[in-house]
Amino acid sequence: MWESERTFTSYLENNKQFFRNPIIKSFLEQDQNKALVKKAIEEQDAASSKILDYNFEEFYMKVRLIDYTDKLSRHYVKTYDQQKRKKHHELTLDKPFTDENNLSVKDSIPSPHLSMEDLTSYNIEDFLPSEHLKNIYQSFSNKKKRILHLFVFHDLTNIEIASRLNCSPQNVSKLKKKSLTELREGWEFD
């Protein structure tokens, strides 16, 4: 083995950790960069070392730009998806239930001037626009129905509902969320 070859090999051995870096590995996959490193080490060539520095700076800036672009695009995709889902789940109160009667969800909401006694006589099922949603509601347990009723008609918090039903607020939150999700999904496929 030539002396210069031995110098290059021993340099690689002495700096294993440095050459294991994924960016350095990727940089040295290009034959011209590997040749410049070899020439700079073996011949102690300052011109090769300068060219190598310039090439690495350019390569590293490209890597950073790609990384930044990747993070930026992931962020925009995530926020776009969140906005899309938010809009998808919005309930349009002015949209008619059916074409024949032109009644909207807004039209079926009771007047705010009704007394609490009048409100308690209503059932959530009375406000559901389709048989499909009514069937989903009917499949709920009595506890789920009671939680939704207290939440919708009495405007109670999870803690207040939990104290009335002798259960934990976390359980109320979980059941309420699950019920509303089932109704929302039923509304979407209706």
Phi and psi in degrees as a GROMACS rama.xvg file:
@    title "Ramachandran Plot"
@    xaxis  label "Phi"
@    yaxis  label "Psi"
@TYPE xy
-70.2376  159.18  TRP-2
-63.156  -42.0973  GLU-3
-65.5378  -38.1054  SER-4
-65.5238  -39.8817  GLU-5
-65.3861  -38.0125  ARG-6
-63.4288  -45.2745  THR-7
-64.2509  -45.8092  PHE-8
-63.0123  -44.5416  THR-9
-66.6083  -34.4693  SER-10
-63.1238  -43.1409  TYR-11
-63.4625  -41.4967  LEU-12
-64.3926  -42.0486  GLU-13
-71.4047  -19.5252  ASN-14
-122.86  41.3331  ASN-15
-55.8365  -46.6421  LYS-16
-58.7663  -43.4032  GLN-17
-62.3368  -43.0711  PHE-18
-79.8253  -5.64155  PHE-19
-85.4532  -13.4189  ARG-20
-58.9796  128.941  ASN-21
-58.3949  -34.4408  PRO-22
-68.7092  -43.145  ILE-23
-65.1198  -43.6011  ILE-24
-57.3343  -46.6026  LYS-25
-64.2967  -39.9398  SER-26
-63.0666  -40.5984  PHE-27
-81.5777  -4.55632  LEU-28
-68.3015  -23.0524  GLU-29
-79.727  123.961  GLN-30
-57.3487  -39.1115  ASP-31
-64.9466  -35.7762  GLN-32
-71.6653  -38.3452  ASN-33
-64.2892  -41.1163  LYS-34
-64.7153  -38.7412  ALA-35
-64.7351  -40.7316  LEU-36
-62.3106  -45.9277  VAL-37
-61.3948  -43.9021  LYS-38
-66.6182  -40.0671  LYS-39
-65.4377  -36.5972  ALA-40
-78.1196  -49.46  ILE-41
-70.3435  -44.0744  GLU-42
-101.541  -2.09835  GLU-43
53.4101  42.316  GLN-44
-84.0967  115.322  ASP-45
-68.614  -35.5804  ALA-46
-66.3093  -42.5587  ALA-47
-63.8964  -38.4374  SER-48
-64.0043  -40.8781  SER-49
-65.4307  -44.8605  LYS-50
-62.3859  -41.1341  ILE-51
-61.6535  -43.981  LEU-52
-61.303  -45.2383  ASP-53
-62.365  -45.6475  TYR-54
-61.3854  -40.5939  ASN-55
-68.2799  -41.5886  PHE-56
-58.0787  -45.11  GLU-57
-63.9465  -44.9523  GLU-58
-62.0581  -45.2142  PHE-59
-65.2808  -38.6626  TYR-60
-63.8666  -38.9749  MET-61
-63.8622  -42.1633  LYS-62
-62.0735  -45.1652  VAL-63
-64.912  -38.3888  ARG-64
-65.1514  -42.264  LEU-65
-63.7344  -43.8157  ILE-66
-62.1594  -44.5281  ASP-67
-63.1569  -44.3537  TYR-68
-62.2193  -40.6448  THR-69
-62.2443  -47.4722  ASP-70
-63.8672  -42.0255  LYS-71
-63.8555  -44.5812  LEU-72
-66.6532  -38.2096  SER-73
-61.8984  -41.4638  ARG-74
-62.5481  -46.9011  HIS-75
-66.2288  -37.435  TYR-76
-64.0386  -43.1854  VAL-77
-64.2996  -47.8204  LYS-78
-68.5684  -35.4249  THR-79
-63.0751  -44.4366  TYR-80
-62.7273  -41.2053  ASP-81
-64.1932  -42.9251  GLN-82
-64.7254  -40.4432  GLN-83
-63.3095  -45.0013  LYS-84
-64.7425  -38.7129  ARG-85
-62.6741  -46.019  LYS-86
-66.3802  -34.9158  LYS-87
-65.3039  -33.6964  HIS-88
-93.6044  -1.57966  HIS-89
-66.3998  141.379  GLU-90
-98.4251  121.359  LEU-91
-88.4409  112.73  THR-92
-76.694  -22.8499  LEU-93
-90.936  -6.63064  ASP-94
-74.2657  127.941  LYS-95
-65.6453  147.91  PRO-96
-64.342  -49.9052  PHE-97
-138.054  167.499  THR-98
-76.8538  -24.1698  ASP-99
-75.4326  -36.5231  GLU-100
-108.191  -9.3746  ASN-101
54.6238  24.5478  ASN-102
-84.8752  139.569  LEU-103
-109.813  172.8  SER-104
-60.1311  -40.911  VAL-105
-58.4132  -37.5743  LYS-106
-68.0903  -25.09  ASP-107
-90.8176  -8.28706  SER-108
-74.8007  132.071  ILE-109
-65.4214  154.503  PRO-110
-62.4034  142.367  SER-111
-68.9157  -9.89269  PRO-112
-87.4435  1.12211  HIS-113
-73.5608  147.288  LEU-114
-74.1741  165.652  SER-115
-62.3958  -33.419  MET-116
-64.5944  -40.9153  GLU-117
-64.7104  -41.584  ASP-118
-63.9039  -39.6103  LEU-119
-68.829  -18.8796  THR-120
-77.5753  -15.5215  SER-121
-79.9313  155.562  TYR-122
-125.425  146.324  ASN-123
-56.7603  -36.1975  ILE-124
-57.1848  -30.5188  GLU-125
-64.0452  -21.6002  ASP-126
-102.652  -2.90246  PHE-127
-79.9169  129.803  LEU-128
-78.0506  -14.2244  PRO-129
-138.044  161.504  SER-130
-63.856  -35.8006  GLU-131
-58.9026  -47.7809  HIS-132
-67.5752  -36.3491  LEU-133
-64.6553  -38.3529  LYS-134
-65.0658  -40.027  ASN-135
-61.7216  -45.9769  ILE-136
-61.6422  -41.1978  TYR-137
-63.9008  -27.0074  GLN-138
-75.7965  -12.2028  SER-139
-68.9099  151.52  PHE-140
-70.3531  162.72  SER-141
-59.9455  -34.2511  ASN-142
-65.1387  -44.8405  LYS-143
-61.2402  -44.136  LYS-144
-61.4617  -42.4954  LYS-145
-65.0095  -42.3414  ARG-146
-60.7135  -47.2142  ILE-147
-62.664  -40.9798  LEU-148
-61.737  -46.8946  HIS-149
-66.2041  -34.9292  LEU-150
-71.0331  -46.7359  PHE-151
-76.5854  -50.4379  VAL-152
-90.1414  -25.1636  PHE-153
-109.087  -5.52711  HIS-154
54.495  43.1302  ASP-155
-89.4287  151.368  LEU-156
-80.4304  170.097  THR-157
-60.3862  -37.9419  ASN-158
-66.3457  -43.1822  ILE-159
-65.8433  -41.1279  GLU-160
-64.2147  -42.4643  ILE-161
-61.3824  -40.1636  ALA-162
-67.9232  -33.9561  SER-163
-71.878  -33.4569  ARG-164
-100.181  3.23512  LEU-165
54.1875  52.5595  ASN-166
-143.566  -179.73  CYS-167
-84.2258  150.907  SER-168
-60.2225  -32.2348  PRO-169
-65.1027  -39.8324  GLN-170
-65.8188  -41.7837  ASN-171
-60.6057  -46.4572  VAL-172
-60.1985  -44.8579  SER-173
-63.8585  -46.6235  LYS-174
-67.2291  -40.2145  LEU-175
-63.9186  -46.4885  LYS-176
-61.4129  -44.2352  LYS-177
-63.3457  -43.1018  LYS-178
-63.9001  -46.8104  SER-179
-64.8337  -36.7968  LEU-180
-64.1409  -43.8676  THR-181
-62.0343  -41.9295  GLU-182
-67.2856  -40.8043  LEU-183
-62.9232  -45.2851  ARG-184
-65.6741  -37.3257  GLU-185
-63.8632  -37.1262  GLY-186
-64.8609  -41.1439  TRP-187
-65.9841  -36.2705  GLU-188
-94.0157  2.94086  PHE-189
